[in-house]
């Protein structure tokens, strides 16, 4: 019996990967083995960095809140502690946005926390 290799499916798989690697540098975009490795490595980085992004943004929000709060003579940790004691349920993302884009509203929040 002759050997059957299903070249249609094989070609489709290769085309799918090569389409994803479009725009890569050098052989990474058109040589199958190199492109496949680059594609798989890219997926690994994407998976890892979806988690890293969350960490980075939390750090950024904390820095922005800290900068905004220090203008009013408090530290970040004091502010967050008093915020939770008062029962004000604003998350770091919202507080950072207020500190950056709406300083008057943020000043009111700080004033409320200081009382």
C-alpha positions as MATLAB code, in Angstrom:
seq = 'XXXXXXXXXXXXXXXXXXXXXXXXXXXXXXXXXXXXXXXXXXXXXXXXXXXXXXXXXXXXXXXXXXXXXXXXXXXXXXXXXXXXXXXXXXXXXXXXXXXXXXXXXXXXXXXXXXX';
ca = [
       0.000    0.000    0.000;
       1.380    3.471   -0.878;
       2.348    5.889    1.871;
      -0.209    8.632    2.626;
       1.108   11.915    3.997;
      -1.854   14.326    3.860;
       0.140   17.175    2.328;
      -2.905   19.456    2.317;
      -3.033   19.581    6.128;
       0.767   19.866    6.406;
       0.836   22.807    4.009;
      -2.042   24.474    5.861;
      -0.193   24.148    9.181;
       2.939   25.663    7.679;
       1.017   28.499    6.045;
      -0.661   29.314    9.347;
       2.694   29.679   11.132;
       4.326   31.589    8.269;
       1.389   33.985    8.189;
       1.888   34.661   11.913;
       5.624   35.333   11.469;
       5.063   37.909    8.738;
       7.149   40.980    9.541;
       9.854   39.114   11.481;
      13.489   39.823   10.580;
      15.501   37.678    8.174;
      14.895   33.945    7.945;
      12.425   34.077   10.847;
       9.704   35.066    8.403;
      10.136   32.559    5.569;
      12.245   29.532    6.573;
       9.893   26.957    8.080;
      12.077   25.603   10.917;
      13.366   29.029   11.959;
       9.899   30.587   11.686;
       8.336   27.799   13.752;
      10.887   28.289   16.547;
      10.431   32.077   16.509;
       6.648   31.698   16.543;
       6.658   29.293   19.497;
       9.093   31.499   21.417;
       6.853   34.492   20.726;
       3.822   32.650   22.111;
       5.815   31.794   25.246;
       6.752   35.442   25.743;
       3.158   36.523   25.129;
       1.860   34.122   27.790;
       4.509   35.181   30.310;
       4.152   38.893   29.663;
       0.369   38.934   30.025;
       1.103   38.229   33.675;
       4.093   40.577   33.889;
       1.973   43.426   32.505;
      -0.324   43.233   35.527;
       2.672   43.574   37.876;
       4.122   46.487   35.923;
       0.879   48.426   35.908;
       0.331   47.927   39.644;
       3.845   49.335   40.246;
       3.128   52.297   37.987;
      -0.154   53.065   39.768;
       1.585   52.930   43.157;
       4.265   55.369   41.955;
       1.636   57.796   40.654;
      -0.422   57.644   43.833;
       2.726   58.118   45.933;
       3.748   61.185   43.897;
       0.257   62.662   44.209;
      -0.003   62.004   47.930;
       3.428   63.415   48.759;
       2.289   66.794   47.422;
      -0.208   66.759   50.300;
       2.359   65.778   52.934;
       1.591   62.061   53.287;
       3.311   58.851   52.303;
       1.754   56.169   50.138;
       1.531   53.630   52.952;
      -0.107   56.126   55.340;
      -2.588   57.122   52.670;
      -3.559   53.562   51.752;
      -3.857   52.543   55.402;
      -6.161   55.460   56.223;
      -8.105   54.943   52.991;
      -8.948   51.369   53.992;
      -9.736   52.413   57.587;
     -12.234   54.977   56.289;
     -13.816   52.307   54.083;
     -13.259   54.178   50.822;
     -13.330   51.532   48.109;
     -11.228   53.067   45.343;
      -8.700   50.793   43.679;
      -5.157   51.794   42.746;
      -5.986   52.179   39.060;
      -8.696   54.759   39.772;
      -6.597   56.573   42.383;
      -3.650   56.794   39.974;
      -5.920   58.197   37.256;
      -7.282   60.799   39.676;
      -3.768   61.750   40.813;
      -2.575   62.210   37.223;
      -5.557   63.642   35.375;
      -7.838   65.129   38.054;
      -5.633   66.604   40.806;
      -8.506   68.570   42.409;
     -10.625   65.443   42.826;
      -7.594   63.588   44.186;
      -6.974   66.424   46.649;
     -10.541   65.981   47.920;
      -9.942   62.267   48.452;
      -6.734   63.033   50.360;
      -8.568   65.656   52.433;
     -11.309   63.134   53.276;
      -8.699   60.575   54.329;
      -6.787   63.082   56.500;
      -9.851   64.006   58.598;
];
